[in-house]
């Protein structure tokens, strides 16, 4: 995505520079040339603003998607850890019960 954005910005900059060079080299009066430069500069600034808005929206959308995915993965991890903890607790209780019985049997003997 960054490469596409970079290429689009480079293309837009190239178009603006080419247009500016064309206007400057055109055989018009200075006032007409300045007017064209001003008009094209405003159009270029507007295009850049629109593109930056699109990029910002794309970043926000991707960020929200990644946040949701991360939250889902954290929830899966919590569930797995809870199950593991429950299994460990059950195994520890079972081992303690067996060892506790053995210890009491030894004391009786």
C-alpha positions in Angstrom: 0.0 0.0 0.0 2.9 2.4 0.8 4.4 1.8 -2.6 1.2 2.6 -4.4 0.8 5.8 -2.3 4.4 6.8 -3.0 3.9 6.2 -6.7 0.7 8.2 -6.8 2.3 11.1 -5.0 5.3 11.0 -7.3 3.0 10.9 -10.3 1.0 13.9 -9.0 4.2 15.8 -8.3 5.5 15.0 -11.7 2.3 16.2 -13.3 2.4 19.4 -11.3 6.0 20.1 -12.2 5.3 19.4 -15.9 2.3 21.6 -15.9 4.2 24.4 -14.2 7.1 24.1 -16.6 4.7 24.1 -19.5 3.0 27.3 -18.2 6.2 29.0 -17.6 7.6 28.2 -21.0 4.3 29.2 -22.8 4.4 32.4 -24.9 1.7 34.1 -22.8 1.7 37.4 -20.9 3.0 37.3 -17.3 -0.5 37.9 -15.8 -2.1 35.1 -17.7 0.8 32.8 -16.8 0.6 33.7 -13.1 -3.2 33.1 -13.2 -2.7 29.6 -14.7 0.0 28.8 -12.1 -2.3 29.9 -9.3 -5.2 27.9 -10.7 -3.2 24.7 -11.2 -1.5 25.1 -7.8 -4.9 25.3 -6.1 -6.1 22.2 -8.0 -2.9 20.4 -7.1 -3.2 21.3 -3.4 -6.9 20.1 -3.5 -5.8 16.8 -5.1 -3.1 16.4 -2.4 -5.6 17.1 0.3 -8.1 14.6 -1.1 -5.4 11.9 -1.4 -4.1 12.5 2.1 -7.7 12.2 3.3 -8.0 8.8 1.5 -4.8 7.6 3.0 -5.8 8.7 6.5 -9.1 6.8 6.1 -7.4 3.7 4.8 -5.0 3.8 7.8 -7.8 4.3 10.3 -9.7 1.3 8.7 -6.7 -0.9 8.7 -5.9 0.1 12.3 -9.4 -0.8 13.4 -9.2 -4.1 11.6 -5.9 -4.9 13.3 -7.2 -3.9 16.7 -10.2 -6.1 16.3 -8.0 -9.0 15.2 -5.6 -8.5 18.1 -8.6 -8.4 20.6 -9.9 -11.6 19.1 -6.4 -13.3 19.5 -6.1 -12.0 23.0 -9.5 -13.5 23.9 -8.5 -16.9 22.3 -5.3 -16.8 24.3 -7.2 -16.1 27.5 -9.5 -19.0 26.9 -6.6 -21.4 26.2 -4.8 -20.2 29.3 -7.9 -20.6 31.4 -8.3 -24.2 30.2 -4.7 -24.9 30.8 -4.8 -23.5 34.3 -8.0 -25.5 35.1 -6.3 -28.7 33.8 -3.1 -28.0 35.8 -5.2 -27.4 38.9 -7.1 -30.6 38.4 -3.9 -32.5 37.9 -2.3 -31.0 41.0 -5.4 -31.8 43.1 -5.4 -35.4 41.8 -1.7 -35.7 42.5 -2.1 -34.2 46.0 -5.0 -36.5 46.7 -3.0 -39.6 45.7 0.1 -38.4 47.7 -2.0 -37.5 50.6 -3.6 -41.0 50.8 -0.1 -42.5 50.5 1.2 -40.4 53.3 -1.7 -41.3 55.6 -1.3 -45.0 54.7 2.4 -44.8 55.6 1.6 -43.1 58.9 -0.9 -45.9 59.8 1.7 -48.6 59.1 
